[in-house]
Amino acid sequence: MHTKQAPKIVIIGAGSTVFTPGLIADLAASPTLSATTVALVDIDADAAAAMARFAERVARERGVALRVEHTADRRQALPGADFVTTTIAVGGARGWERDVRISEKHGVWQTVGDSVGPGGVFRALRHVPELVAIARDMEELCPDAWLFNYTNPLTALVRAVQKTTRIKCVGLCHGILHTRETIARDLGVPHSELHLVAAGVNHLCWVLDLRHDGKDVYPRFREIIRRQAATADPADANAGGDPYDAFQQVSARLMEIYGSFPSPGDRHVAEFFAHYLRPVDGRLPYGTQAGLDETNRILASRDERWDRIRAQADGRAPLDDDLLADAREGERVIAIIDAIVRDRPLLEMAVNVRNDGLIPNLPDWAVVETPGAISGFGVRGVSVGRLPDGIAGILNARARQQELTVDAALSGDRRLALQALLADPLTPSVEAAEAMLDDALAAHARHLPQFAPIRA
């Protein structure tokens, strides 16, 4: 049980323009954690320093005693840490863009490319060794600390840490919160009043129960979705629109097939089902083009977001409340840390933990996304029972494919990496898998030292 009232929180990958500003805002707003120490770590020392200045300004203007440190060397920050969060990007935004473009070059279209599909495999090959290295540093320097990972592919990374170290590692993702907001909007009820139970794996988590004021509202939600689906155009690409505000055509169809609504929206869900990502006249159908458009916007907007943060950090612009509000990816981790520190029971909608019977018809070793019980004891998943066989079959196959991916990343075994690609439904052929892997190993060679160079 944690009794330390002013814990030390280390953020590794603090140069994230999406995650870090929101976490700083949440810390500054926390009645119990606003005087904590936060150590910002990024391999880009200038980015870490700029984010530290930004955090110090937020604390100053909010009138709180948040203590801010920054460094480019995580080993300097980790001693004494109680909680560590990771939001790294090995290869940066350009690495992510290469993953997406390599897939497209070989006829594989992805709406995000950071969790599954060839893009998810390539990202895992870079990120797994680094997350494991962070966890091993924690074993040496802060062995009792909790590691909260936000980095994608989240499932594979949590599994890798749990498989190779003794560190307490939990994956966190805000996706299920978006799903609750979307369903509440359709039902016309406040999202805070909607009770939702979901389980599965990250980015394919299925809503099992839906209640408002104690009443089962799933039948009404299904009927609403059926009416919306009856007027939706399967060829509609929703160009230029927010993919989360649009009607989720893929998720609606999957609910009709499997009986449960998947989370967190088509931008991620569609990547688990190759049928929905086959271009028609050069654009993705079923509304999924909006997901790819959003990815391209994110890839193009990072420099602009950094310009805004640096201007605020240096006092050249007022604090942008919209930027802080838009960036609240860290919201739940602060609530979770607060519950652990104060030994305050808290039920979370989604945590990613080792299965160990939480979903009996998935492997015990698999990392699953379930509700979580938080207290001074830490984070524990909540059992949801068996999933329907059709859903469990999809998730079983995905867990085993990601296990191949983890093993390939840890060993540098090209054959295992090829097997992981071939086990992914988005991969169209052996030839495409081999060509994509060759391209990825060449493009990311400096970040993949575990793989031997390809001989000419």
MOFEN-V309232 format. One record per helix or strand of 2 or more residues. SS is the DSSP state (H for helix, E for strand). FROM is the first residue (numbers start at 1). LEN is the number of residues. If there is no record, write none. Layout:
ss=SS from=FROM len=LEN
ss=SS from=FROM len=LEN
//
This chain:
ss=E from=8 len=5
ss=H from=19 len=11
ss=E from=37 len=5
ss=H from=45 len=18
ss=E from=67 len=5
ss=H from=74 len=5
ss=E from=83 len=4
ss=H from=92 len=14
ss=H from=117 len=25
ss=E from=146 len=4
ss=H from=154 len=11
ss=E from=168 len=4
ss=H from=175 len=13
ss=H from=191 len=3
ss=E from=194 len=8
ss=E from=204 len=9
ss=E from=215 len=2
ss=H from=218 len=14
ss=H from=249 len=10
ss=E from=261 len=3
ss=H from=266 len=7
ss=H from=274 len=3
ss=H from=289 len=25
ss=H from=321 len=6
ss=H from=328 len=15
ss=E from=346 len=9
ss=E from=367 len=9
ss=E from=378 len=4
ss=H from=389 len=23
ss=H from=414 len=9
ss=H from=430 len=14
ss=H from=445 len=3
//
